[in-house]
Amino acid sequence: MRNVTLIALSLLIGIVLALTTAWSQDDMTVVDNAAFDNPQRTPSVFVHDEHNEMAEIDDCAKCHHLYEDGKLVEDESSEDQSCSECHDLEGSGDQPSLVKAFHTNCKGCHQEQKKGPIMCGECHIK
C-alpha cells in the first residue's frame, strides 16, 4: 500500500510540475533576467497575457522571432526558448546582446506603435 501511495504522489508531483512549466508565460509578471549575473536594474514588469491582449498580439512570432543563417524564419516561433539561448550578454556579429535585443524588440515596438513605456523607470520599476 505504501508503494502505491508513493507512486501516486510522485505522478501527481510530476503532473503539477509539467503543467506549471507549460503555462509559465501565462503567469509571467516580469521579464526573466536570470542570465544577468549582476543586474543593474530590476526586471521589467511584464504581464504576458495582459500585455498581448491589450496590444492585440495573437502571433507569438511577433516577439518570439526565430532566425536561421541571419534570416528571419517566417511563421516560426522561439516561444519555447529563453531569449538568452540565442542572445548572449555581449552580442556578436549581427546578433545583438541580450540587453539590446530586449530594448530593440520591446521599446522599439512601443515607439513604433506610439504606445507603451519607453523610459527606463517605466519598465524597470523599483
N, CA, C and O atoms as a DFTB+ gen file, in Angstrom:
504 C
 N C O
     1  1       0.825      -1.198       0.000
     2  2       0.000       0.000       0.000
     3  2       0.865       1.256       0.000
     4  3       0.558       2.240      -0.672
     5  1       1.952       1.202       0.767
     6  2       2.836       2.372       0.859
     7  2       3.484       2.658      -0.498
     8  3       3.637       3.820      -0.874
     9  1       3.861       1.625      -1.227
    10  2       4.474       1.818      -2.552
    11  2       3.495       2.458      -3.530
    12  3       3.882       3.313      -4.326
    13  1       2.241       2.053      -3.476
    14  2       1.224       2.629      -4.359
    15  2       1.043       4.113      -4.047
    16  3       0.910       4.931      -4.958
    17  1       1.037       4.455      -2.776
    18  2       0.899       5.851      -2.366
    19  2       2.091       6.674      -2.852
    20  3       1.910       7.780      -3.360
    21  1       3.301       6.147      -2.703
    22  2       4.492       6.864      -3.168
    23  2       4.479       7.048      -4.681
    24  3       4.852       8.114      -5.171
    25  1       4.067       6.053      -5.415
    26  2       3.989       6.155      -6.873
    27  2       2.947       7.193      -7.278
    28  3       3.197       8.027      -8.148
    29  1       1.781       7.138      -6.644
    30  2       0.717       8.096      -6.957
    31  2       1.161       9.524      -6.629
    32  3       0.892      10.447      -7.399
    33  1       1.826       9.707      -5.513
    34  2       2.315      11.022      -5.118
    35  2       3.375      11.528      -6.098
    36  3       3.372      12.703      -6.466
    37  1       4.266      10.655      -6.513
    38  2       5.298      11.022      -7.491
    39  2       4.672      11.439      -8.807
    40  3       5.093      12.428      -9.407
    41  1       3.673      10.701      -9.264
    42  2       2.981      11.048     -10.505
    43  2       2.276      12.395     -10.383
    44  3       2.317      13.208     -11.306
    45  1       1.639      12.624      -9.260
    46  2       0.942      13.888      -9.035
    47  2       1.917      15.065      -9.052
    48  3       1.634      16.098      -9.659
    49  1       3.043      14.912      -8.397
    50  2       4.053      15.976      -8.391
    51  2       4.577      16.209      -9.800
    52  3       4.758      17.358     -10.203
    53  1       4.823      15.155     -10.549
    54  2       5.285      15.281     -11.929
    55  2       4.285      16.014     -12.803
    56  3       4.672      16.855     -13.614
    57  1       3.014      15.711     -12.650
    58  2       1.963      16.365     -13.431
    59  2       1.895      17.855     -13.087
    60  3       1.788      18.693     -13.982
    61  1       1.956      18.181     -11.814
    62  2       1.901      19.576     -11.386
    63  2       3.102      20.350     -11.955
    64  3       2.934      21.464     -12.451
    65  1       4.296      19.778     -11.889
    66  2       5.479      20.444     -12.440
    67  2       5.365      20.636     -13.942
    68  3       5.740      21.687     -14.461
    69  1       4.854      19.640     -14.644
    70  2       4.693      19.750     -16.098
    71  2       3.694      20.842     -16.457
    72  3       3.935      21.617     -17.383
    73  1       2.590      20.915     -15.747
    74  2       1.592      21.949     -16.021
    75  2       2.119      23.337     -15.694
    76  3       1.843      24.296     -16.416
    77  1       2.876      23.449     -14.605
    78  2       3.459      24.739     -14.236
    79  2       4.385      25.228     -15.332
    80  3       4.342      26.404     -15.694
    81  1       5.216      24.356     -15.864
    82  2       6.136      24.723     -16.936
    83  2       5.382      25.068     -18.208
    84  3       5.736      26.027     -18.894
    85  1       4.370      24.319     -18.527
    86  2       3.618      24.535     -19.769
    87  2       2.940      25.892     -19.800
    88  3       2.837      26.507     -20.862
    89  1       2.475      26.370     -18.655
    90  2       1.773      27.649     -18.628
    91  2       2.585      28.746     -17.962
    92  3       2.016      29.718     -17.465
    93  1       3.888      28.610     -17.943
    94  2       4.714      29.580     -17.223
    95  2       4.581      30.987     -17.781
    96  3       4.580      31.944     -17.006
    97  1       4.467      31.154     -19.104
    98  2       4.327      32.502     -19.656
    99  2       2.968      33.095     -19.330
   100  3       2.834      34.315     -19.234
   101  1       1.967      32.258     -19.158
   102  2       0.651      32.767     -18.803
   103  2       0.695      33.499     -17.464
   104  3      -0.029      34.473     -17.262
   105  1       1.542      33.031     -16.555
   106  2       1.635      33.612     -15.220
   107  2       2.790      34.604     -15.094
   108  3       3.041      35.139     -14.015
   109  1       3.471      34.838     -16.172
   110  2       4.659      35.678     -16.145
   111  2       4.294      37.106     -15.729
   112  3       3.347      37.691     -16.254
   113  1       5.059      37.662     -14.779
   114  2       4.808      39.026     -14.325
   115  2       6.013      39.936     -14.532
   116  3       5.873      41.159     -14.489
   117  1       7.191      39.364     -14.755
   118  2       8.399      40.139     -15.055
   119  2       9.189      39.410     -16.143
   120  3       9.054      38.199     -16.319
   121  1      10.011      40.162     -16.864
   122  2      10.883      39.562     -17.861
   123  2      11.987      38.809     -17.127
   124  3      12.563      39.328     -16.171
   125  1      12.279      37.606     -17.564
   126  2      13.295      36.772     -16.936
   127  2      14.671      37.400     -17.127
   128  3      15.141      37.541     -18.256
   129  1      15.313      37.776     -16.029
   130  2      16.649      38.363     -16.118
   131  2      17.700      37.466     -15.472
   132  3      18.753      37.944     -15.051
   133  1      17.418      36.181     -15.394
   134  2      18.315      35.221     -14.745
   135  2      19.670      35.120     -15.436
   136  3      20.640      34.700     -14.805
   137  1      19.769      35.487     -16.700
   138  2      21.031      35.398     -17.440
   139  2      22.048      36.432     -16.958
   140  3      23.245      36.285     -17.205
   141  1      21.586      37.460     -16.282
   142  2      22.481      38.522     -15.812
   143  2      23.014      38.172     -14.423
   144  3      22.240      37.967     -13.487
   145  1      24.341      38.105     -14.295
   146  2      24.951      37.789     -13.002
   147  2      24.700      38.875     -11.972
   148  3      24.425      38.586     -10.807
   149  1      24.793      40.119     -12.402
   150  2      24.641      41.249     -11.502
   151  2      23.802      42.326     -12.188
   152  3      24.346      43.328     -12.650
   153  1      22.478      42.130     -12.259
   154  2      21.636      43.093     -12.972
   155  2      21.737      44.488     -12.365
   156  3      21.748      44.647     -11.144
   157  1      21.810      45.500     -13.238
   158  2      21.890      46.877     -12.765
   159  2      20.505      47.452     -12.467
   160  3      20.379      48.452     -11.759
   161  1      19.480      46.820     -13.006
   162  2      18.106      47.288     -12.788
   163  2      17.226      46.102     -12.398
   164  3      17.581      44.942     -12.604
   165  1      16.082      46.429     -11.835
   166  2      15.112      45.382     -11.531
   167  2      14.581      44.811     -12.846
   168  3      14.650      45.485     -13.874
   169  1      14.049      43.579     -12.836
   170  2      13.481      43.043     -14.076
   171  2      12.301      43.897     -14.534
   172  3      11.592      44.485     -13.717
   173  1      12.102      43.956     -15.832
   174  2      10.984      44.723     -16.391
   175  2       9.668      44.068     -16.019
   176  3       9.500      42.857     -16.155
   177  1       8.746      44.880     -15.552
   178  2       7.410      44.391     -15.237
   179  2       6.724      44.052     -16.555
   180  3       6.678      44.873     -17.472
   181  1       6.195      42.840     -16.639
   182  2       5.607      42.391     -17.895
   183  2       4.638      41.253     -17.622
   184  3       5.058      40.127     -17.359
   185  1       3.349      41.540     -17.685
   186  2       2.334      40.504     -17.506
   187  2       1.971      40.021     -18.907
   188  3       1.226      40.682     -19.631
   189  1       2.499      38.876     -19.274
   190  2       2.492      38.353     -20.639
   191  2       1.113      38.403     -21.304
   192  3       0.939      39.074     -22.322
   193  1       0.148      37.704     -20.739
   194  2      -1.166      37.613     -21.383
   195  2      -1.887      38.959     -21.421
   196  3      -2.516      39.303     -22.422
   197  1      -1.793      39.715     -20.335
   198  2      -2.444      41.029     -20.278
   199  2      -1.851      41.955     -21.343
   200  3      -2.581      42.667     -22.033
   201  1      -0.523      41.938     -21.470
   202  2       0.148      42.763     -22.473
   203  2      -0.324      42.387     -23.872
   204  3      -0.705      43.256     -24.656
   205  1      -0.299      41.103     -24.182
   206  2      -0.661      40.667     -25.532
   207  2      -2.127      40.944     -25.856
   208  3      -2.468      41.241     -27.001
   209  1      -2.981      40.847     -24.858
   210  2      -4.397      41.154     -25.075
   211  2      -4.572      42.646     -25.362
   212  3      -5.273      43.024     -26.300
   213  1      -3.933      43.487     -24.553
   214  2      -4.048      44.940     -24.753
   215  2      -3.426      45.371     -26.081
   216  3      -3.936      46.270     -26.749
   217  1      -2.318      44.724     -26.462
   218  2      -1.616      45.080     -27.696
   219  2      -2.199      44.361     -28.918
   220  3      -1.764      44.576     -30.049
   221  1      -3.176      43.519     -28.665
   222  2      -3.816      42.735     -29.728
   223  2      -2.795      41.921     -30.527
   224  3      -2.825      41.884     -31.757
   225  1      -1.886      41.268     -29.784
   226  2      -0.876      40.405     -30.401
   227  2      -1.352      38.968     -30.303
   228  3      -1.478      38.423     -29.207
   229  1      -1.616      38.353     -31.450
   230  2      -2.039      36.952     -31.497
   231  2      -0.922      36.039     -31.978
   232  3      -0.909      34.852     -31.653
   233  1       0.013      36.579     -32.746
   234  2       1.100      35.798     -33.320
   235  2       2.310      35.820     -32.393
   236  3       2.945      36.861     -32.226
   237  1       2.630      34.678     -31.791
   238  2       3.754      34.600     -30.852
   239  2       5.065      35.027     -31.495
   240  3       5.929      35.595     -30.827
   241  1       5.219      34.758     -32.794
   242  2       6.454      35.082     -33.507
   243  2       6.676      36.592     -33.618
   244  3       7.772      37.027     -33.972
   245  1       5.666      37.384     -33.323
   246  2       5.820      38.841     -33.328
   247  2       6.926      39.247     -32.356
   248  3       7.725      40.135     -32.652
   249  1       6.966      38.603     -31.219
   250  2       8.011      38.867     -30.219
   251  2       9.042      37.735     -30.167
   252  3      10.241      37.980     -30.031
   253  1       8.565      36.513     -30.277
   254  2       9.425      35.328     -30.183
   255  2       9.888      34.921     -31.575
   256  3       9.473      33.891     -32.107
   257  1      10.755      35.746     -32.153
   258  2      11.225      35.530     -33.521
   259  2      12.257      34.405     -33.577
   260  3      12.810      34.000     -32.555
   261  1      12.501      33.918     -34.767
   262  2      13.489      32.870     -34.975
   263  2      14.278      33.190     -36.247
   264  3      13.700      33.462     -37.299
   265  1      15.586      33.152     -36.132
   266  2      16.466      33.423     -37.271
   267  2      17.300      32.183     -37.571
   268  3      17.728      31.478     -36.657
   269  1      17.525      31.925     -38.834
   270  2      18.446      30.886     -39.281
   271  2      19.344      31.490     -40.346
   272  3      18.859      32.084     -41.309
   273  1      20.646      31.340     -40.176
   274  2      21.627      31.900     -41.104
   275  2      21.408      33.400     -41.336
   276  3      21.573      33.899     -42.450
   277  1      21.034      34.105     -40.269
   278  2      20.867      35.548     -40.352
   279  2      19.568      36.016     -40.982
   280  3      19.371      37.216     -41.171
   281  1      18.677      35.084     -41.311
   282  2      17.411      35.460     -41.950
   283  2      16.235      35.042     -41.073
   284  3      16.220      33.957     -40.492
   285  1      15.253      35.935     -40.996
   286  2      14.046      35.661     -40.223
   287  2      13.286      34.500     -40.843
   288  3      13.019      34.493     -42.045
   289  1      12.942      33.523     -40.022
   290  2      12.168      32.379     -40.477
   291  2      10.692      32.724     -40.284
   292  3      10.225      32.885     -39.157
   293  1       9.972      32.833     -41.385
   294  2       8.551      33.197     -41.343
   295  2       7.732      32.068     -40.708
   296  3       8.035      30.889     -40.893
   297  1       6.705      32.438     -39.967
   298  2       5.756      31.504     -39.362
   299  2       6.407      30.514     -38.405
   300  3       5.858      29.439     -38.161
   301  1       7.576      30.862     -37.860
   302  2       8.236      30.036     -36.856
   303  2       8.421      30.882     -35.605
   304  3       8.624      32.094     -35.690
   305  1       8.349      30.246     -34.455
   306  2       8.419      30.956     -33.192
   307  2       9.463      30.323     -32.273
   308  3       9.715      29.120     -32.340
   309  1      10.059      31.137     -31.427
   310  2      11.025      30.645     -30.445
   311  2      10.444      30.700     -29.033
   312  3      11.191      30.803     -28.059
   313  1       9.130      30.633     -28.917
   314  2       8.488      30.797     -27.616
   315  2       8.860      29.708     -26.610
   316  3       8.675      29.895     -25.407
   317  1       9.371      28.597     -27.073
   318  2       9.776      27.524     -26.161
   319  2      11.217      27.691     -25.684
   320  3      11.745      26.814     -25.000
   321  1      11.859      28.808     -26.036
   322  2      13.237      29.073     -25.654
   323  2      13.328      30.363     -24.859
   324  3      12.487      31.254     -24.981
   325  1      14.354      30.440     -24.054
   326  2      14.661      31.688     -23.363
   327  2      15.396      32.592     -24.336
   328  3      16.130      32.103     -25.194
   329  1      15.216      33.890     -24.220
   330  2      15.915      34.838     -25.103
   331  2      17.424      34.650     -25.017
   332  3      18.136      34.823     -26.006
   333  1      17.910      34.291     -23.819
   334  2      19.351      34.141     -23.612
   335  2      19.924      32.903     -24.290
   336  3      21.144      32.741     -24.323
   337  1      19.094      32.033     -24.827
   338  2      19.605      30.883     -25.579
   339  2      20.215      31.327     -26.904
   340  3      21.116      30.667     -27.422
   341  1      19.737      32.429     -27.451
   342  2      20.285      32.957     -28.708
   343  2      21.102      34.225     -28.484
   344  3      22.107      34.448     -29.159
   345  1      20.671      35.050     -27.537
   346  2      21.331      36.330     -27.287
   347  2      22.198      36.222     -26.039
   348  3      21.691      35.987     -24.942
   349  1      23.514      36.396     -26.212
   350  2      24.399      36.367     -25.047
   351  2      24.555      37.778     -24.483
   352  3      23.971      38.729     -25.003
   353  1      25.330      37.904     -23.440
   354  2      25.455      39.192     -22.762
   355  2      26.256      40.215     -23.558
   356  3      26.078      41.419     -23.376
   357  1      27.127      39.749     -24.431
   358  2      27.991      40.653     -25.191
   359  2      27.488      40.949     -26.595
   360  3      27.749      42.031     -27.120
   361  1      26.783      40.028     -27.208
   362  2      26.393      40.172     -28.601
   363  2      27.566      39.791     -29.492
   364  3      28.721      39.851     -29.070
   365  1      27.266      39.402     -30.716
   366  2      28.336      39.028     -31.633
   367  2      27.837      39.151     -33.066
   368  3      26.740      38.702     -33.400
   369  1      28.655      39.763     -33.897
   370  2      28.278      39.931     -35.298
   371  2      26.981      40.705     -35.435
   372  3      26.826      41.791     -34.876
   373  1      26.055      40.134     -36.186
   374  2      24.752      40.774     -36.394
   375  2      23.779      40.515     -35.248
   376  3      22.702      41.109     -35.193
   377  1      24.165      39.622     -34.332
   378  2      23.261      39.261     -33.247
   379  2      23.470      40.198     -32.055
   380  3      24.555      40.234     -31.474
   381  1      22.428      40.956     -31.693
   382  2      22.582      41.914     -30.589
   383  2      22.710      41.217     -29.228
   384  3      22.294      40.072     -29.056
   385  1      23.286      41.930     -28.287
   386  2      23.369      41.429     -26.917
   387  2      21.958      41.255     -26.360
   388  3      20.982      41.733     -26.939
   389  1      21.872      40.572     -25.242
   390  2      20.564      40.327     -24.624
   391  2      19.871      41.638     -24.257
   392  3      18.678      41.797     -24.513
   393  1      20.603      42.573     -23.665
   394  2      20.017      43.868     -23.294
   395  2      19.522      44.599     -24.539
   396  3      18.404      45.113     -24.560
   397  1      20.356      44.645     -25.570
   398  2      19.960      45.349     -26.792
   399  2      18.771      44.649     -27.457
   400  3      17.890      45.312     -28.004
   401  1      18.743      43.324     -27.411
   402  2      17.622      42.584     -28.002
   403  2      16.315      42.926     -27.286
   404  3      15.298      43.165     -27.937
   405  1      16.337      42.950     -25.950
   406  2      15.139      43.323     -25.190
   407  2      14.710      44.742     -25.560
   408  3      13.546      44.984     -25.880
   409  1      15.655      45.667     -25.512
   410  2      15.314      47.066     -25.771
   411  2      14.853      47.283     -27.203
   412  3      13.903      48.029     -27.437
   413  1      15.504      46.651     -28.156
   414  2      15.103      46.823     -29.555
   415  2      13.719      46.234     -29.798
   416  3      12.877      46.859     -30.444
   417  1      13.487      45.035     -29.281
   418  2      12.211      44.347     -29.508
   419  2      11.065      45.044     -28.765
   420  3      10.040      45.372     -29.362
   421  1      11.243      45.262     -27.489
   422  2      10.159      45.807     -26.667
   423  2       9.998      47.319     -26.853
   424  3       8.942      47.800     -27.264
   425  1      11.049      48.041     -26.545
   426  2      10.995      49.503     -26.634
   427  2      10.766      49.946     -28.077
   428  3      10.027      50.897     -28.332
   429  1      11.403      49.251     -29.015
   430  2      11.230      49.585     -30.430
   431  2       9.785      49.466     -30.866
   432  3       9.279      50.318     -31.596
   433  1       9.118      48.409     -30.422
   434  2       7.701      48.217     -30.759
   435  2       6.854      49.318     -30.112
   436  3       5.941      49.853     -30.742
   437  1       7.157      49.651     -28.867
   438  2       6.407      50.713     -28.184
   439  2       6.550      52.038     -28.923
   440  3       5.576      52.775     -29.074
   441  1       7.763      52.342     -29.384
   442  2       7.983      53.589     -30.124
   443  2       7.263      53.551     -31.464
   444  3       6.651      54.536     -31.877
   445  1       7.339      52.424     -32.133
   446  2       6.684      52.271     -33.442
   447  2       5.170      52.429     -33.329
   448  3       4.545      53.076     -34.169
   449  1       4.585      51.841     -32.297
   450  2       3.138      51.889     -32.088
   451  2       2.684      53.168     -31.385
   452  3       1.492      53.465     -31.312
   453  1       3.665      53.922     -30.867
   454  2       3.378      55.121     -30.084
   455  2       2.489      54.790     -28.881
   456  3       1.589      55.547     -28.516
   457  1       2.780      53.621     -28.276
   458  2       2.057      53.149     -27.092
   459  2       3.037      52.394     -26.205
   460  3       3.991      51.788     -26.693
   461  1       2.801      52.435     -24.930
   462  2       3.616      51.661     -24.002
   463  2       4.805      52.442     -23.486
   464  3       5.157      53.494     -24.020
   465  1       5.419      51.911     -22.439
   466  2       6.535      52.604     -21.799
   467  2       7.801      52.575     -22.643
   468  3       8.077      51.600     -23.342
   469  1       8.575      53.673     -22.565
   470  2       9.861      53.724     -23.265
   471  2      10.985      54.236     -22.362
   472  3      12.159      54.103     -22.709
   473  1      10.654      54.804     -21.239
   474  2      11.672      55.298     -20.309
   475  2      12.072      54.179     -19.351
   476  3      11.254      53.324     -19.010
   477  1      13.316      54.190     -18.925
   478  2      13.863      53.122     -18.070
   479  2      12.959      52.795     -16.877
   480  3      12.574      51.643     -16.674
   481  1      12.630      53.813     -16.101
   482  2      11.851      53.610     -14.882
   483  2      10.413      53.186     -15.111
   484  3       9.735      52.770     -14.172
   485  1       9.939      53.284     -16.335
   486  2       8.567      52.843     -16.627
   487  2       8.485      51.325     -16.761
   488  3       7.421      50.744     -16.541
   489  1       9.583      50.680     -17.115
   490  2       9.624      49.214     -17.229
   491  2      10.320      48.581     -16.033
   492  3       9.868      47.575     -15.487
   493  1      11.443      49.203     -15.636
   494  2      12.238      48.702     -14.518
   495  2      11.790      49.409     -13.245
   496  3      12.458      50.322     -12.761
   497  1      10.658      48.980     -12.713
   498  2      10.056      49.635     -11.541
   499  2      10.707      49.130     -10.275
   500  3      10.819      47.924     -10.054
   501  1      11.141      50.073      -9.437
   502  2      11.810      49.709      -8.169
   503  2      10.801      49.308      -7.132
   504  3      11.172      48.970      -6.007
